[in-house]
Amino acid sequence: MNRNYGIDIWGDNNFIIKKSTINVNHKSQPSLLEITQKIRRDGYKGPVLLRFPHLIKKQVSTLYNEFNRAIKEFEYGGDFQAVFPLKVNQFPNFVHSLMDVSKEYNYGLEAGSKAELLIAITQTPIGYPITVNGFKDKEMISLCFIASNMGHNLTITIEGLGELRTIIEVDREFNQDIKPKIGVRIRLHSTGVGKWAKSGGYGSKFGLTSTEILEAYYLMEKHNLLEQLWMIHFHIGSQMSEIAPLKKALREAGNIYADLKNRGAYALSAINIGGGLAVEYSQHKYSKEINYELSEFANDVVFLIKEIAKNKKIDEPDIFTESGRFIASSHSVLITPVLELFSQDYNEKSLRLKNNNPPLISELYELYLELNSSNAREYLHDALDHIESLLTLFDLGYIDLEDRSNSEILVHLIVKKSIVLLQNEGLEELKKLQNKIQERYLVNFSLFQSIPDFWGLQQNFPMMPIDKLDIEPTNPATLWDITCDSDGEIAFDDNLPLYLHDVDVTKEEYFLAFFLTGAYQEVLGMNHNLFTHPTEVVVNFDENGEYRLDKLIESQNIMDVLEDINYDKSVLDKKLKLQIGKSDLLGKLYLYLSENSYIKTIQANN
Ligand SMILES: *Cc1c(COP(=O)(O)O)cnc(C)c1O
């Protein structure tokens, strides 16, 4: 098993392993352990979400650089422009960092609802692009007109003819000189691939058919709106695992663009290729999710549009993207404390050997004491044989509970020790056995809150311990979160095995990190069992290269969690006071209620 947890596959050089820890590969290269300990020293317990703005900057500049390189290489006539789709992450600590690190790029925002539009209007500098997708009512379209009036560079992407009719109506009512620009989302006949492919194709919720596009064109012509029509838009779905469907979609969109342009849509000047740029989440070479790189993606887009423009004798349009996952996913890391190892109690100290033990138990004990690398295989077989007999003896009433407990502990110890002794022999049998006796790690987080796509779509996120990386991990691990839901589990998977260390968390801390959680997870996260968004902090680096923790927001306290689902805090307050009376427990109670709802202490420090 790789000790590096596949960091060379999913890590993109964002983190490096230094001796025993995983460190941020930037400036002073602090370890995630050191950052975590610093936050916890300040009293914040439970899971912590770390945000790294320098990783947002890296993604934004990589996107622009690759497209600008391709544009230069192919001597392409149009420009590259981009917006960030807010549905991927609307949290202020993300959006503020995003706008801050991308200023030089004229990078804007894409909104798909009124609330997102409000974020876009207030966070985007005047002149930077804003695109508005999704279903829109008259109010939303009016908001777009108001934003244009403020001076914003806003494009309404129409998803259906009804929206265009509403635009015509609102335009008449507002009767203003400055109007939003218009884009048309096309309904592709080609579809995407992968888990999220439903956004494209004939069955898609979105976009205009060819008949509707023609009708829209003539409607705009009739109502003097062709001047506003500047963009053709499509989106083939998220996490595109291969590039072929994009090429098909581009040919389709390019030809629609050229047709409209030649038909008389004189202001048309951009093709928006949506999002879909994928992220490599895999920790194993054989389960990689993507078969292309950004450079190939950019080359294909630029080359294909250039070809179509040449064939159809039109100017080369600007290329617009709305990649979200690619920009946001790497920026956050979720750090979670391990609270307990399920089999921690199977240790020597827990043995209650008697002066006079049943013979099979005495024998097990001897096997355990005498176990070494030359006899391990044989003794292991003997031990497995004995436990079967011992459990039968218990069922028949011949041995008592203490005997049974001793047998279970001893066999567990023998198996564990054998695995270590035999680990270099590559025995298939041992691997099977090892995988069967997985260790269960109870982890202080909610999977439903922090990686909902694991629950909903079986999307794996890279996970690994942030310490002890110089030691071979030997426990096949199943992770349990702290919700009371049996789905709150990341079961050990033979095909995608995760091994963790054998630690005594009553004596030392052990943290697991989940990577690439920055896209979609936060807002899709649900408050199952009322575990809310974890404590979050922005990790910035100063001129000297030292890191600084900014904008810490603690996970909601218990009273606020209840208020959020509309309990009346003052009523709860009254009831509590009434029930507790004049007791001096009141202070204690209110102290607990002021804390966040994650697990505080099972062991001393967690
Ligand atoms: C969701 C969405 C995106 C972002 O897709 P990613 O796969 O995250 O890049 C872009 N455009 C539209 C219209 C979307 O709905």
The ligand as a MOL file (V3000), in Angstrom:
LIG
                    3D

  0  0  0     0  0            999 V3000
M  V30 BEGIN CTAB
M  V30 COUNTS 15 15 0 0 0
M  V30 BEGIN ATOM
M  V30 1 C -23.2780 23.9150 -12.8880 0
M  V30 2 C -23.0060 24.7110 -14.0730 0
M  V30 3 C -21.6930 25.0470 -14.4040 0
M  V30 4 C -20.4930 24.5610 -13.6300 0
M  V30 5 O -20.1540 23.2730 -13.9590 0
M  V30 6 P -18.7860 22.6350 -13.4130 0
M  V30 7 O -18.8770 21.2320 -13.8050 0
M  V30 8 O -18.7780 22.8280 -11.9420 0
M  V30 9 O -17.6640 23.3280 -14.0620 0
M  V30 10 C -21.5010 25.8570 -15.5010 0
M  V30 11 N -22.5330 26.2900 -16.2350 0
M  V30 12 C -23.8120 25.9740 -15.9550 0
M  V30 13 C -24.8980 26.4730 -16.7910 0
M  V30 14 C -24.0860 25.1670 -14.8670 0
M  V30 15 O -25.3450 24.8360 -14.5990 0
M  V30 END ATOM
M  V30 BEGIN BOND
M  V30 1 1 1 2
M  V30 2 1 2 3
M  V30 3 2 2 14
M  V30 4 1 3 4
M  V30 5 2 3 10
M  V30 6 1 4 5
M  V30 7 1 5 6
M  V30 8 2 6 7
M  V30 9 1 6 8
M  V30 10 1 6 9
M  V30 11 1 10 11
M  V30 12 2 11 12
M  V30 13 1 12 13
M  V30 14 1 12 14
M  V30 15 1 14 15
M  V30 END BOND
M  V30 END CTAB
M  END
